[in-house]
Amino acid sequence: GTLLSGAALAQSAAPAMKAFSVAGTVRSAQPGSMVYLETGMEPARRVDSTRLGADNRFALQSQIPDGGGLMILNIGGAQRIGLLLEGGETLNVVA
């Protein structure tokens, strides 16, 4: 028989990932404010971040496991928006 190492088993069990993107305009924050994309499960983990441009626009990209999940768009720590995703989305947010 063939023996598989624990690392090989863990890699084969890893879920397939699907890309998504979120872009938009934030009217309630100053240009240069941070925008974070965080996991929706505790403890929250930041997976991407950017600064608002001079026009208050932002763009973020990430991946989510096949089957979907919850991500949080955190605007400068002052506003949080829950995103229920399945992967493949291109979202436009105005906040």
Contacts in CASP RR format, 6 or more apart in sequence:
PFRMAT RR
TARGET T0000
AUTHOR 0000-0000-0000
METHOD contacts of the structure
MODEL  1
GTLLSGAALAQSAAPAMKAFSVAGTVRSAQPGSMVYLETGMEPARRVDST
RLGADNRFALQSQIPDGGGLMILNIGGAQRIGLLLEGGETLNVVA
4 12 0 8 1.000
15 65 0 8 1.000
15 66 0 8 1.000
15 67 0 8 1.000
16 65 0 8 1.000
16 66 0 8 1.000
17 63 0 8 1.000
17 64 0 8 1.000
17 65 0 8 1.000
17 66 0 8 1.000
18 63 0 8 1.000
18 64 0 8 1.000
18 65 0 8 1.000
18 66 0 8 1.000
18 67 0 8 1.000
18 68 0 8 1.000
18 86 0 8 1.000
18 87 0 8 1.000
18 88 0 8 1.000
19 61 0 8 1.000
19 62 0 8 1.000
19 63 0 8 1.000
19 87 0 8 1.000
19 88 0 8 1.000
20 61 0 8 1.000
20 62 0 8 1.000
20 63 0 8 1.000
20 64 0 8 1.000
20 85 0 8 1.000
20 87 0 8 1.000
20 88 0 8 1.000
20 89 0 8 1.000
20 90 0 8 1.000
20 91 0 8 1.000
21 59 0 8 1.000
21 60 0 8 1.000
21 61 0 8 1.000
21 89 0 8 1.000
21 90 0 8 1.000
21 91 0 8 1.000
22 37 0 8 1.000
22 59 0 8 1.000
22 60 0 8 1.000
22 61 0 8 1.000
22 73 0 8 1.000
22 83 0 8 1.000
22 91 0 8 1.000
22 93 0 8 1.000
23 57 0 8 1.000
23 58 0 8 1.000
23 59 0 8 1.000
23 60 0 8 1.000
23 90 0 8 1.000
23 91 0 8 1.000
23 92 0 8 1.000
23 93 0 8 1.000
24 57 0 8 1.000
24 58 0 8 1.000
24 59 0 8 1.000
24 92 0 8 1.000
24 93 0 8 1.000
24 94 0 8 1.000
24 95 0 8 1.000
25 55 0 8 1.000
25 56 0 8 1.000
25 57 0 8 1.000
25 58 0 8 1.000
25 93 0 8 1.000
25 94 0 8 1.000
25 95 0 8 1.000
26 33 0 8 1.000
26 35 0 8 1.000
26 52 0 8 1.000
26 56 0 8 1.000
26 58 0 8 1.000
26 75 0 8 1.000
26 95 0 8 1.000
27 56 0 8 1.000
27 94 0 8 1.000
27 95 0 8 1.000
28 75 0 8 1.000
28 78 0 8 1.000
28 79 0 8 1.000
28 95 0 8 1.000
29 52 0 8 1.000
29 56 0 8 1.000
29 75 0 8 1.000
29 76 0 8 1.000
29 78 0 8 1.000
29 79 0 8 1.000
30 52 0 8 1.000
31 52 0 8 1.000
31 53 0 8 1.000
31 54 0 8 1.000
31 55 0 8 1.000
31 56 0 8 1.000
32 51 0 8 1.000
32 52 0 8 1.000
32 53 0 8 1.000
33 51 0 8 1.000
33 52 0 8 1.000
33 75 0 8 1.000
33 76 0 8 1.000
34 49 0 8 1.000
34 50 0 8 1.000
34 51 0 8 1.000
34 52 0 8 1.000
34 76 0 8 1.000
34 77 0 8 1.000
35 49 0 8 1.000
35 50 0 8 1.000
35 51 0 8 1.000
35 52 0 8 1.000
35 58 0 8 1.000
35 60 0 8 1.000
35 73 0 8 1.000
35 74 0 8 1.000
35 75 0 8 1.000
35 76 0 8 1.000
36 46 0 8 1.000
36 48 0 8 1.000
36 49 0 8 1.000
36 72 0 8 1.000
36 73 0 8 1.000
36 74 0 8 1.000
36 76 0 8 1.000
36 77 0 8 1.000
37 46 0 8 1.000
37 47 0 8 1.000
37 48 0 8 1.000
37 49 0 8 1.000
37 60 0 8 1.000
37 62 0 8 1.000
37 71 0 8 1.000
37 72 0 8 1.000
37 73 0 8 1.000
37 74 0 8 1.000
38 44 0 8 1.000
38 45 0 8 1.000
38 46 0 8 1.000
38 47 0 8 1.000
38 71 0 8 1.000
38 72 0 8 1.000
38 74 0 8 1.000
39 45 0 8 1.000
39 47 0 8 1.000
39 70 0 8 1.000
39 71 0 8 1.000
39 72 0 8 1.000
40 69 0 8 1.000
40 70 0 8 1.000
40 71 0 8 1.000
40 72 0 8 1.000
40 82 0 8 1.000
41 70 0 8 1.000
44 72 0 8 1.000
47 62 0 8 1.000
47 71 0 8 1.000
48 60 0 8 1.000
48 61 0 8 1.000
48 62 0 8 1.000
49 60 0 8 1.000
50 58 0 8 1.000
50 59 0 8 1.000
50 60 0 8 1.000
51 58 0 8 1.000
52 58 0 8 1.000
60 73 0 8 1.000
62 71 0 8 1.000
63 87 0 8 1.000
64 71 0 8 1.000
64 85 0 8 1.000
64 86 0 8 1.000
64 87 0 8 1.000
66 87 0 8 1.000
67 86 0 8 1.000
67 87 0 8 1.000
68 84 0 8 1.000
68 85 0 8 1.000
68 86 0 8 1.000
68 87 0 8 1.000
69 84 0 8 1.000
69 85 0 8 1.000
69 86 0 8 1.000
70 82 0 8 1.000
70 83 0 8 1.000
70 84 0 8 1.000
70 85 0 8 1.000
71 82 0 8 1.000
71 83 0 8 1.000
71 85 0 8 1.000
72 80 0 8 1.000
72 81 0 8 1.000
72 82 0 8 1.000
72 83 0 8 1.000
73 80 0 8 1.000
73 81 0 8 1.000
73 82 0 8 1.000
73 83 0 8 1.000
73 93 0 8 1.000
73 95 0 8 1.000
74 80 0 8 1.000
75 81 0 8 1.000
75 95 0 8 1.000
79 95 0 8 1.000
81 93 0 8 1.000
81 95 0 8 1.000
83 91 0 8 1.000
END
